[in-house]
Amino acid sequence: MGCIGNTVWMIFGGFFAGLGHILGGLLISLTIVGIPIGKQAIKLGMATMAPFGLEIVPSEQAGEASYVIINVIWAILFGWEIAVTHFIGGIILGITVVGIPFAKQHFKLIPLAMAPFGRELR
């Protein structure tokens, strides 16, 4: 299911959504200060391109104060827009029976969109 799901996902918009995250991450990485944010945007883009078969797990440093602070800043500046987009996409896809697996992937990406620092993809 993972390979077929990722292929259908990429054909119907996942490729362009992931590419947007990756290009945004590369652009913000041009500044020295933006490199950590760019890395997280690229990680979010990789997860958006192929969400089937990926698991989002907390890393060992997830509870550190620096990750909590930067996640709050991320959520205020970037995360809530991305999370709302995934939520709306999940609601729309969840209306049909065929779209339910894709809706579940959108809902799986919401926590990563809100707080990418201190999380890993496996």
C-alpha atoms as one frame of an Amber mdcrd trajectory, in Angstrom:
protein
   0.000   0.000   0.000   2.878   2.373   0.728   4.312   2.487  -2.789   0.935
   2.750  -4.503  -0.321   5.288  -1.966   2.782   7.468  -2.327   2.544   7.335
  -6.122  -1.111   8.412  -6.150  -0.363  11.013  -3.453   2.461  12.535  -5.523
   0.408  12.602  -8.733  -2.491  14.440  -7.095  -0.582  17.246  -5.415   1.887
  15.779  -2.945   4.844  16.406  -5.234   4.136  20.102  -5.615   3.328  20.574
  -1.925   6.572  18.852  -0.910   8.538  20.757  -3.537   7.190  24.024  -2.144
   8.387  23.126   1.357  11.803  22.059   0.071  12.316  25.181  -2.061  11.197
  27.388   0.823  13.622  25.573   3.121  16.473  26.049   0.660  15.685  29.745
   0.274  15.553  30.391   4.003  18.783  28.405   4.422  20.624  31.030   2.380
  20.810  33.048   5.584  22.952  31.643   8.363  20.220  32.220  10.939  17.643
  30.419   8.814  19.516  27.118   8.420  17.774  25.318  11.328  14.373  26.471
  10.089  15.282  25.492   6.530  16.262  21.996   7.655  12.870  21.533   9.302
  11.054  22.849   6.230  12.961  20.374   4.059  12.105  17.565   6.500   8.451
  18.588   6.307   8.700  18.627   2.507  10.092  15.084   2.433   7.262  13.915
   4.688   4.716  15.706   2.515   6.048  14.129  -0.675   5.779  10.537   0.532
   3.781  10.181   3.774   2.743   6.544   3.363   5.060   4.274   5.335   6.578
   7.125   7.352   6.266   7.352  11.091   6.816  10.589  13.004   8.500   9.949
  16.346   9.901  12.292  19.003  13.684  12.468  19.233  15.654  12.173  22.457
  16.023  15.961  22.754  12.316  16.686  22.167  11.694  18.016  25.671  14.587
  20.473  25.772  13.680  24.088  26.444  15.307  25.303  23.225  13.110  22.966
  21.142   9.999  24.067  22.996  10.776  27.751  22.406  11.603  27.322  18.717
   8.508  25.149  18.198   6.332  27.910  19.663   7.949  30.462  17.340   7.555
  28.058  14.387   3.875  27.419  15.232   3.093  31.139  15.392   4.969  32.119
  12.211   4.647  29.099   9.908   3.096  26.033  11.475  -0.512  27.018  11.912
  -0.920  27.848   8.196   0.543  24.499   7.155  -1.527  22.654   9.766  -4.754
  24.340   8.636  -3.968  23.369   5.036  -3.480  19.730   6.051  -6.654  19.832
   8.161  -8.787  21.203   5.322  -7.266  18.730   2.876  -7.983  15.895   5.287
 -11.591  16.973   5.759 -12.163  17.238   2.008 -10.554  13.869   1.280 -12.322
  12.195   4.191 -15.715  12.808   2.632 -15.248   9.951   0.165 -14.432   6.344
   1.022 -11.557   6.287  -1.477 -10.040   9.424   0.050  -9.975   8.185   3.669
  -6.401   6.771   3.527  -5.202  10.074   2.086  -7.119  12.049   4.717  -5.380
  10.005   7.414  -2.006  11.019   5.942  -3.006  14.683   6.057  -4.003  14.331
   9.705  -0.718  12.512  10.434   1.235  15.503   9.078  -0.519  18.098  11.294
   1.628  17.514  14.429   4.796  17.681  12.325   3.602  20.923  10.733   2.938
  22.484  14.147   6.129  21.356  15.910   8.847  19.928  13.629  11.764  20.505
  15.987  12.515  17.465  18.103  10.736  14.996  15.799  12.208  12.449  13.417
  10.864  10.625  10.387  11.250   6.857  10.253
